[in-house]
Amino acid sequence: MIICPIVYIRLIKPVTMIKIFTISAAVLLALSVTAQVETVKVKPPSPIPTTKPYGKVDMADLQMTSCDFEKDANAEILFDKAIITPELGMNAQRTATGLSMERHTRFKIFNEFGKSRGNVRIVYPSFNDQVVVADLKAETINLNNGKIEFTAVDKKSIYKEKIDQIYSALVFSFPGVKPGSIIEYKYRVAFRYFPTWYFQGDLPTRYSECQIDLTNDMEFRAIPRVYQSFIKNVGESTDLRQIKSLANVPSLPSEQYMDAWDDNRQRIEYLNRNVLVSTWTKIGELLVRFSDVGQEFSRSVSGSSGIVAKAKTFKTDEEKIGFIFDTVKNSMKWNERTEFYVNDGTVQSWNKKTGNSAEINLIVYQLLKKTGIKAYPLFVCTKKNGKINPANPNMFLFNNLVVYIPVDSTKSFVMDASNKFNLYNIIPGDELNTFGLCVDESHNDYKMVFLATTDPVMQSVFLNAEIKPGGKMTGTAEITSYGYNKINASQKYKTDGEQKYLDYLRNNDNATKVTSIKLENMEVDSLPLTQKIEFAADLSGSDESYIYFGTNLFSGMGKNPFTNEERHSDIDFGYRDNYSLNGIYKLPAGYKTEALPKTVTVVSPDRSIIFKRTIIEDNGTIVVRYMLNHTKSIYFKKDYQDIRGFYKKMYELLNEQIVLKKA
């Protein structure tokens, strides 16, 4: 189990478009996202839960066997409480130089699966002593033959683990953990900036409270992002003393099309002014100095002159960019570490032909700059790590460094050569709909850049099939995939292998067999991926009198992703799509159409998604066309029922069969 006491503030065409936001626009974006959180009126539990002093436990908690409001939970957080106060400096004025948080957490273990909660790693950023964890005490509480027994964690078994240049962890295990145990720990942590307090996690939480009690020299604003009503709600957003608490908070599951898990948790964020990292410019200056990243900007790797000379033979800048990107991508092996700082450095990494993401991308940057291309390092946070809030500078969200090339007001490139499947002219999918910090070293300039696609990503399927008496089908299909669809298909094919990829194409339908497949342009960045398929299928349910067949073949839309009754997170498709399927089915002689689905159009309530099905019978053939178009890529969870209803109807139409009857 990973416990993060300081979890940081989060707040197709071949060319990808980038939008650049000013800070004022970014603030508006942050406010608009905040406005999407709707408070749900929840009847307070009775009695209202609360905390207990360390080592004081109720018999009822020891005897409980399940969570009252989430019956299938393997464990439950009984309470989680933080008290945040100033960390006073040693100067004459005794002004605050940081913050101190005392945290007390207590768990209840219900079954064998919950026992893993007894292994704890408190992860924190140890760079530059940004965070110091101290005064840890922990104990297991068991009920044996009606007697309460306390077993403290041996301090000798608590150890510090250095994870990387940024993070460390305090690691320990509780002794004697079994179903029915209560485990608790308490510690103090000092840091230089406000944390985000998370009321919600991967376990149900009976009670969670964050209390702050600060001094007049500290400026901040509290921003709650919760949908339940506060049980305690003391103080306004800028008051120096505040208490916020929630009760009976459900666990947050992972969901399809969910971006950062942390960004969907109920929480309270604090926007503050930290002297060290109060602006993005100060953060940028610190980042380029940290771990010698700035010293890598002007270095040269062996053989760079030859690569640059070759690049300069191309006529256009885009050809030069593509050549350098592919040269580095194909020459280097990624060590599976996504990082925004260097370890071995670019020279040594190039010589070994292995490096982390920052080292690989800094080599791309160096070569581009020597070629005369105006490129810039871009510090980013991948979507699964969280979203940068441009109104609240925070360096600890960054976890990658990529290359940014602004061409003009409507065209830019964002490149990450560490992933073999990325393309130079497509924003990496991990960075879509996120902010990055652009570094212009020559002018000592730092600005926030928002990364998003504006054009739909296209995919088309053309299918030509013949229906034969006895319920057989043979035919060909050609799938043309652009942009992210090309990246996803190429990665799946090479990672899973051909057989598993074919199983995916036929939606694991054993009645359909792919007899041959040919993939073209997989290695050509500027061209779409073309897949040419030959197939044969047994049409299940058919007999001598009737033939039944569906027309949702090789569409990639096998299963409805939105079948759950409730949604706990926003939906992020990443990019807009423009999808079409065209099928021609030749009917067997002696058969006529018994049931032919109708031509129909389905539009979502906000008109942002359109699905059209056109079916025409003409001179012994049936022509089918499907079209799906999303005009936006992000939907808030409050709109989930509309999305769920749309997809339910669409999949009903996709799975509707054509029926032929023997004349």
C-alpha positions in Angstrom: 0.0 0.0 0.0 1.3 3.5 -0.8 0.4 6.3 1.5 1.3 9.7 0.1 1.1 12.3 2.9 2.1 15.1 0.5 0.2 14.5 -2.7 0.7 17.5 -4.8 -1.6 20.1 -6.2 -3.1 19.1 -9.5 -5.2 21.3 -9.6 -6.5 12.9 -37.8 -4.3 15.0 -39.5 -0.5 14.5 -39.5 0.0 17.9 -37.8 -1.1 18.4 -34.2 -2.4 21.8 -33.1 -1.3 23.4 -29.8 -3.0 26.1 -27.8 -1.0 28.6 -25.8 -2.8 30.0 -22.8 -1.9 33.1 -20.9 -2.1 32.8 -17.1 -5.3 34.7 -16.9 -6.9 32.3 -19.3 -5.5 29.4 -17.3 -7.0 30.8 -14.2 -10.4 30.9 -15.9 -9.9 27.2 -17.0 -9.1 26.3 -13.4 -12.2 28.1 -12.2 -14.4 26.4 -14.9 -13.2 23.0 -13.8 -14.0 23.8 -10.2 -17.5 24.9 -11.2 -18.2 21.4 -12.4 -18.0 19.9 -8.9 -21.6 19.6 -7.7 -22.4 19.2 -4.0 -24.6 16.2 -3.2 -26.9 16.5 -0.2 -26.0 13.5 1.9 -27.8 12.8 5.2 -25.2 12.9 8.0 -24.5 9.5 9.6 -25.8 9.0 13.1 -23.9 9.2 15.3 -21.5 11.5 13.5 -18.1 9.7 13.4 -15.0 11.4 14.7 -11.3 10.7 15.7 -9.8 9.1 18.8 -6.5 9.8 20.6 -3.7 7.5 19.7 -4.0 4.2 21.4 -7.7 4.8 22.4 -10.0 2.4 20.6 -13.7 1.5 20.9 -14.7 -2.1 21.4 -17.3 -1.7 18.7 -14.6 -0.9 16.2 -12.7 -4.0 17.2 -15.8 -6.2 16.9 -17.1 -4.8 13.6 -16.8 -7.2 10.6 -17.7 -5.0 7.6 -18.0 -1.4 6.4 -21.4 0.0 7.1 -21.6 1.9 3.8 -19.5 -0.3 1.5 -20.1 -3.9 2.4 -17.6 -5.6 0.1 -14.6 -3.5 1.3 -11.6 -5.5 2.4 -10.6 -2.8 4.8 -11.8 0.6 5.9 -10.2 3.9 7.0 -11.8 4.6 10.4 -10.4 8.1 10.4 -7.7 10.2 8.8 -6.9 13.5 10.4 -4.4 16.3 9.7 -3.5 19.4 11.7 -1.5 21.9 9.7 0.4 24.7 11.6 3.3 27.1 10.8 6.8 25.8 11.0 8.4 28.8 12.7 11.9 30.0 11.7 14.8 30.8 13.9 14.9 34.5 12.9 14.2 37.3 15.3 10.7 37.8 14.0 9.9 34.1 14.4 8.0 34.2 11.1 6.8 31.1 9.3 9.4 29.4 7.0 7.2 26.5 6.2 4.4 24.3 7.4 4.1 21.4 9.8 1.5 18.7 9.5 0.6 16.2 12.2 -1.3 13.2 10.7 -3.1 10.4 12.4 -4.6 7.5 10.5 -6.4 4.4 11.6 -7.5 1.4 9.6 -9.8 -1.6 10.2 -8.9 -4.9 8.5 -11.9 -7.1 7.6 -10.4 -10.1 5.7 -7.3 -11.8 4.3 -7.3 -9.5 1.3 -7.1 -6.5 3.6 -4.0 -7.7 5.4 -1.8 -6.1 2.7 -2.7 -2.7 4.2 -0.2 -3.6 7.0 2.7 -2.9 4.6 3.1 0.9 4.4 5.3 3.2 2.2 5.0 6.9 3.0 6.3 8.5 -0.2 7.5 12.1 0.0 9.7 14.5 -2.1 13.1 14.5 -0.4 14.8 16.8 -3.0 16.4 19.9 -1.4 14.8 18.9 2.0 11.4 20.0 0.7 9.8 17.5 3.0 11.0 16.0 6.3 9.0 13.1 8.0 9.6 12.6 11.7 8.2 11.3 15.0 6.6 8.2 13.4 4.8 5.8 15.7 2.6 2.9 14.7 0.8 0.0 16.4 -1.4 -3.0 15.7 -4.5 -3.4 17.9 -6.1 -6.9 18.3 -8.9 -8.3 20.3 -7.8 -11.7 21.8 -10.2 -13.6 24.0 -12.0 -10.4 24.9 -8.7 -8.6 25.8 -7.4 -5.6 23.8 -3.7 -6.1 22.9 -1.4 -3.4 21.5 1.7 -4.3 19.5 4.0 -1.4 18.6 6.0 -1.3 15.4 9.7 -1.8 16.2 11.5 1.4 15.4 14.4 -0.6 14.1 12.2 -2.0 11.4 11.4 1.4 10.1 13.7 2.4 7.3 14.1 5.1 4.6 14.2 4.1 1.0 15.5 6.5 -1.7 13.3 6.0 -4.8 15.1 8.5 -7.2 16.5 12.0 -7.2 13.2 13.5 -6.2 11.4 11.0 -3.9 12.1 8.9 -0.9 9.9 6.7 1.2 9.5 5.7 4.8 8.8 2.0 4.9 7.5 -0.3 7.6 5.2 -3.2 8.3 2.7 -3.7 11.1 3.2 -6.9 13.2 0.4 -9.4 13.9 -2.0 -8.1 11.3 -5.0 -10.4 10.8 -8.7 -10.1 9.9 -10.3 -8.0 12.7 -7.1 -6.0 13.4 -7.0 -2.3 13.8 -3.8 -0.6 12.7 -2.9 3.1 13.2 0.1 5.4 12.8 0.9 8.9 13.5 3.7 11.2 12.3 4.8 14.7 11.7 5.9 16.1 8.4 7.5 19.5 7.7 7.4 21.0 4.2 7.7 24.3 2.4 4.4 24.5 0.6 0.7 23.5 1.1 -0.2 19.9 0.5 -3.5 18.8 -1.0 -5.7 17.0 1.5 -7.5 13.9 0.0 -10.7 12.9 1.7 -11.1 10.0 -0.7 -8.9 7.0 -1.5 -9.1 3.4 -2.7 -10.7 2.4 0.6 -14.0 3.6 2.1 -13.3 6.3 4.7 -15.6 6.7 7.7 -14.2 10.1 8.7 -11.6 12.4 7.2 -10.6 15.9 8.6 -8.1 18.6 7.7 -7.5 21.4 10.1 -5.3 24.4 9.5 -4.3 27.0 12.1 -1.9 29.6 10.5 -0.3 33.0 11.2 -1.0 36.4 9.6 2.1 36.3 7.4 0.8 33.3 5.3 -1.3 34.0 2.2 -3.4 31.2 0.8 -6.8 30.2 -0.5 -8.6 26.9 0.1 -10.4 25.3 -2.9 -12.6 22.4 -2.0 -13.3 19.8 -4.8 -15.9 17.7 -3.1 -19.4 16.5 -4.0 -20.5 15.4 -0.5 -21.6 17.9 2.2 -19.0 18.8 4.8 -19.8 17.4 8.3 -17.6 20.1 9.7 -17.1 23.4 7.8 -15.3 26.0 9.9 -13.8 29.1 8.3 -13.9 30.7 4.9 -11.5 30.0 2.0 -8.9 32.6 3.2 -9.4 32.3 7.0 -6.3 31.4 9.0 -8.2 28.8 10.9 -10.3 26.2 9.0 -11.7 22.8 9.7 -13.1 20.7 6.9 -14.3 17.1 7.3 -16.3 14.5 5.4 -17.9 11.3 6.6 -18.8 8.0 4.9 -16.6 8.7 1.9 -16.9 5.9 -0.7 -13.8 4.4 -2.3 -12.8 5.6 -5.7 -12.4 2.8 -8.3 -10.4 3.0 -11.5 -12.6 3.5 -14.6 -12.2 3.4 -18.3 -11.3 6.8 -19.9 -10.2 8.1 -16.5 -7.2 10.4 -16.4 -5.3 10.9 -13.2 -6.9 9.0 -10.3 -5.9 11.7 -7.9 -7.6 14.4 -10.0 -10.9 12.6 -9.4 -10.6 12.2 -5.6 -12.6 14.4 -3.3 -10.1 16.8 -1.9 -9.2 20.3 -0.8 -6.5 22.2 -2.5 -4.6 25.2 -1.1 -3.2 27.9 -3.4 -0.3 29.6 -1.6 2.6 31.9 -2.2 5.9 30.1 -1.5 9.0 32.2 -1.7 11.1 29.5 -3.3 8.6 28.4 -6.0 5.9 31.0 -6.0 5.9 31.5 -9.8 6.4 29.3 -12.8 9.5 31.4 -13.7 11.1 30.5 -10.4 10.2 26.9 -10.8 11.7 26.9 -14.3 14.9 28.5 -13.1 15.1 25.8 -10.4 14.4 23.0 -12.8 17.1 23.9 -15.3 19.7 24.1 -12.5 18.5 20.9 -10.8 20.5 17.7 -11.7 22.4 19.6 -14.3 19.5 19.7 -16.7 20.5 23.2 -17.9 24.1 22.0 -18.5 22.8 19.5 -21.0 21.2 22.1 -23.3 24.5 22.8 -25.2 26.3 19.5 -25.0 27.1 17.4 -28.1 26.9 13.7 -28.5 29.3 11.7 -30.6 28.5 11.6 -34.2 26.2 14.6 -33.9 27.9 16.5 -36.7 27.1 13.8 -39.2 23.5 13.6 -38.1 23.1 17.4 -38.3 24.8 17.5 -41.8 22.4 14.8 -43.0 19.4 16.7 -41.5 20.4 19.8 -43.3 20.1 18.1 -46.7 16.3 17.9 -46.3 14.4 20.8 -47.9 11.8 21.6 -45.3 12.1 22.1 -41.5 9.4 19.4 -41.0 11.5 16.8 -42.9 14.5 17.8 -40.7 12.5 17.4 -37.5 11.1 14.0 -38.6 14.6 12.8 -39.5 16.2 13.8 -36.2 13.3 12.5 -34.1 13.4 9.1 -35.9 17.2 8.9 -35.7 17.2 9.3 -31.9 14.1 7.2 -31.4 15.5 4.3 -33.4 19.1 4.6 -31.9 18.2 4.8 -28.2 16.7 2.3 -25.9 14.4 3.7 -23.2 15.2 2.3 -19.7 11.5 2.4 -18.8 12.0 5.5 -16.5 9.8 8.5 -17.2 11.7 11.4 -15.6 12.2 15.1 -16.0 15.9 15.1 -14.9 19.1 13.4 -16.0 20.9 10.6 -14.3 23.9 9.6 -16.5 23.6 12.6 -18.8 23.1 12.8 -22.5 26.7 12.0 -23.6 27.0 8.8 -21.5 23.4 7.8 -22.4 24.1 8.2 -26.1 27.3 6.2 -25.9 25.4 3.4 -24.0 22.4 3.9 -26.3 20.2 3.7 -23.2 18.6 6.5 -21.1 15.6 7.8 -19.3 13.0 9.9 -21.1 14.6 13.2 -20.3 18.0 12.1 -21.5 16.6 10.8 -24.8 14.6 13.9 -25.5 17.4 16.3 -24.5 19.5 14.6 -27.3 16.7 15.3 -29.7 16.7 19.0 -28.5 20.5 19.3 -28.9 20.4 18.0 -32.4 17.5 20.1 -33.5 19.1 23.3 -32.1 22.4 22.5 -34.0 20.3 22.0 -37.2 18.8 25.5 -36.8 15.4 24.4 -35.6 13.9 26.6 -32.8 13.1 23.9 -30.3 12.5 24.2 -26.5 12.6 21.8 -23.6 9.1 21.3 -22.1 8.5 20.0 -18.6 5.3 18.1 -18.5 3.1 16.0 -16.2 1.7 12.8 -17.8 -2.1 12.5 -17.6 -2.0 9.5 -15.2 0.2 11.5 -12.9 -2.1 14.4 -12.7 -3.0 17.7 -14.3 -1.1 20.9 -13.7 -3.1 23.8 -12.3 -1.6 26.9 -14.0 -2.9 29.1 -11.2 -1.0 27.2 -8.6 2.7 26.7 -9.3 4.0 23.3 -8.2 7.2 21.7 -9.4 6.5 18.3 -7.9 3.8 17.3 -10.4 6.3 17.3 -13.3 7.5 13.8 -14.3 8.7 14.1 -17.9 10.7 16.3 -20.2 9.8 16.5 -23.9 10.6 18.7 -26.8 8.4 21.6 -28.0 8.6 23.3 -31.4 6.2 26.2 -32.1 5.9 26.7 -35.8 3.2 29.4 -35.9 0.0 30.4 -34.1 -1.8 27.2 -35.3 0.9 24.6 -35.7 3.4 23.1 -33.3 5.2 19.8 -32.5 5.5 18.1 -29.1 7.9 15.1 -29.2 8.8 12.3 -26.9 11.3 9.9 -28.5 11.5 7.6 -25.6 8.4 5.7 -26.8 9.1 3.7 -30.0 5.5 4.2 -31.1 5.3 7.9 -30.8 5.3 10.1 -34.0 7.1 13.4 -34.4 3.9 15.1 -35.6 1.5 13.8 -33.0 1.4 15.0 -29.3 2.2 12.0 -27.1 -1.1 10.6 -25.8 0.1 10.8 -22.2 0.4 14.6 -22.5 -2.9 15.4 -24.2 -5.1 18.0 -22.5 -2.4 18.9 -20.1 -0.1 21.9 -19.4 3.6 22.0 -19.8 6.3 24.5 -18.8 8.3 25.7 -21.8 11.9 26.8 -21.2 13.5 29.4 -23.5 17.1 29.3 -22.1 18.4 32.0 -24.4 16.0 34.6 -23.2 15.5 33.2 -19.6 11.8 32.9 -20.4 9.3 30.4 -19.0 5.7 30.1 -20.1 2.8 27.6 -19.7 1.7 25.8 -22.8 -1.6 23.9 -23.1 -1.4 20.7 -25.2 -4.5 19.6 -27.1 -5.5 18.5 -30.5 -8.1 20.5 -32.4 -8.6 18.2 -35.4 -10.5 14.9 -35.2 -8.4 11.7 -35.6 -9.7 9.7 -38.5 -10.2 6.0 -39.0 -12.1 4.3 -41.8 -13.0 0.7 -42.5 -14.0 -0.6 -46.0 -15.4 -4.1 -46.0 -16.5 -6.2 -48.9 -18.1 -9.6 -48.1 -20.1 -12.3 -49.7 -22.8 -14.2 -47.8 -23.1 -17.9 -48.9 -25.8 -20.5 -48.4 -25.5 -22.4 -45.2 -24.5 -19.4 -43.1 -20.9 -18.7 -44.3 -19.2 -15.4 -45.0 -16.0 -14.6 -46.7 -14.5 -11.2 -47.5 -11.8 -8.5 -47.3 -11.4 -5.5 -45.1 -9.2 -2.5 -45.3 -8.6 -0.4 -42.2 -7.0 3.0 -42.5 -5.8 4.6 -39.2 -4.4 8.1 -38.7 -2.7 9.7 -35.7 -3.4 8.1 -32.4 -5.4 5.3 -34.0 -2.2 4.4 -35.9 -0.1 4.7 -32.7 -2.5 2.5 -30.7 -2.8 -0.2 -33.4 1.0 -0.3 -34.1 1.8 -0.6 -30.4 -0.8 -3.3 -29.8 0.4 -5.3 -32.8 4.1 -5.2 -31.8 3.6 -5.5 -28.1 0.9 -8.3 -28.0 2.1 -10.2 -31.1 0.1 -10.9 -34.3 -2.1 -13.7 -32.9 -3.4 -11.6 -29.9 -3.8 -8.7 -32.2 -5.9 -10.7 -34.6 -8.0 -11.8 -31.6 -8.6 -8.2 -30.8 -9.5 -7.3 -34.4 -12.2 -10.1 -34.5 -13.4 -9.2 -31.0 -12.4 -12.6 -29.8 -15.2 -14.1 -31.9 -14.2 -17.7 -32.6 -16.7 -17.9 -35.4 -14.6 -15.3 -37.4 -11.1 -16.2 -38.7 -8.6 -13.9 -40.2 -6.9 -15.8 -42.9 -4.3 -13.1 -43.8 -3.3 -9.6 -42.8 -0.8 -7.1 -44.3 0.2 -3.9 -42.5 1.6 -1.0 -44.5 3.2 2.3 -43.5 3.7 1.3 -39.9 7.2 2.9 -39.9 6.3 5.9 -42.0 5.4 8.8 -39.7 3.7 10.9 -42.4 1.4 8.2 -43.7 -1.6 6.5 -42.1 -1.4 2.8 -41.2 -3.2 0.6 -43.6 -4.3 -2.9 -42.7 -5.5 -5.3 -45.4 -7.4 -8.3 -44.1 -8.9 -11.4 -45.6 -11.4 -13.3 -43.4 -14.0 -16.0 -43.2 -16.8 -16.4 -40.7 -19.4 -18.9 -39.6 -22.7 -17.0 -39.1 -24.0 -18.4 -35.8 -27.7 -19.1 -35.5 -28.1 -19.7 -39.2 -29.8 -22.8 -40.6 -31.1 -24.0 -44.0 -33.9 -21.5 -44.0 -32.5 -18.4 -42.3 -29.2 -16.6 -42.3 -28.3 -14.1 -39.5 -25.3 -11.8 -39.7 -24.1 -8.6 -38.0 -22.3 -5.8 -39.7 -20.1 -4.6 -36.8 -17.0 -6.4 -38.1 -13.4 -5.1 -37.6 -14.8 -1.8 -36.2 -12.8 -1.8 -33.0 -16.0 -1.1 -31.1 -16.5 -4.5 -29.6 -17.8 -3.8 -26.1 -19.7 -0.8 -24.6 -17.3 0.9 -22.1 -20.1 2.7 -20.2 -22.4 0.0 -18.8 -22.0 0.8 -15.1 -25.0 2.6 -13.5 -22.8 5.2 -11.9 -19.6 7.1 -12.8 -17.1 8.3 -10.3 -14.8 10.2 -12.6 -14.8 12.5 -15.6 -14.4 11.0 -19.0 -11.4 11.9 -21.0 -11.3 10.4 -24.5 -8.0 12.3 -25.1 -8.9 13.4 -28.6 -11.8 13.9 -31.0 -12.5 11.1 -33.5 -14.0 10.8 -36.9 -14.9 7.2 -37.5 -16.5 5.5 -40.5 -17.3 2.0 -41.6 -18.5 1.1 -45.1 -19.6 -2.4 -45.8 -20.9 -4.1 -49.0 -22.5 -7.5 -48.5 -23.4 -9.7 -51.6 -26.5 -11.8 -50.8 -26.7 -15.5 -51.8 -28.9 -16.5 -54.7 -32.3 -17.7 -53.6 -32.5 -15.6 -50.4 -34.4 -12.5 -49.7 -34.3 -10.0 -46.9 -36.6 -10.9 -44.0 -35.4 -8.2 -41.5 -33.4 -5.1 -42.5 -32.4 -2.6 -39.8 -33.5 1.0 -40.5 -31.4 4.0 -41.3 -31.2 6.0 -38.1 -29.3 8.9 -36.5 -28.6 9.2 -32.8 -27.4 12.5 -31.2 -26.3 13.0 -27.6 -28.3 15.5 -25.6 -25.6 18.2 -25.9 -25.2 17.4 -29.6 -21.5 16.7 -29.2 -21.7 13.1 -30.3 -23.4 11.9 -33.5 -23.8 8.4 -34.7 -25.4 7.5 -38.0 -26.4 4.2 -39.5 -27.4 3.9 -43.1 -28.5 0.6 -44.6 -29.7 0.2 -48.2 -30.6 -2.9 -50.2 -29.8 -2.7 -53.9 -29.8 -5.4 -56.6 -28.7 -8.3 -54.5 -26.4 -6.4 -52.2 -26.8 -4.7 -48.8 -24.7 -1.5 -48.3 -24.1 -0.5 -44.7 -22.4 2.7 -43.4 -21.7 3.7 -39.8 -20.4 7.1 -38.8 -19.3 8.2 -35.3 -18.1 11.7 -34.6 -17.1 13.3 -31.2 -16.9 17.1 -31.3 -15.2 17.2 -27.9 -13.0 14.9 -25.9 -13.8 15.6 -22.2 -17.1 15.0 -20.4 -17.8 15.7 -16.8 -19.2 12.9 -14.6 -22.3 14.9 -14.0 -23.1 14.2 -17.7 -22.5 10.5 -17.4 -26.1 9.4 -17.7 -26.4 11.2 -21.0 -23.2 9.5 -22.2 -24.4 6.1 -20.9 -27.7 6.4 -22.6 -26.2 7.4 -25.9 -23.7 4.5 -25.9 -26.4 2.1 -24.9 -28.5 3.0 -27.9 -25.5 3.1 -30.2 -24.4 -0.4 -29.3 -27.9 -1.7 -29.7 -27.8 -0.4 -33.2 -24.3 -1.8 -33.9 -25.3 -5.2 -32.7 -28.6 -5.4 -34.6 -28.6 -8.2 -37.1 -29.8 -8.6 -40.7 -32.0 -11.6 -41.4 -32.2 -13.4 -44.7 -34.8 -16.0 -45.6 -34.6 -18.7 -48.2 -37.2 -18.0 -50.9 
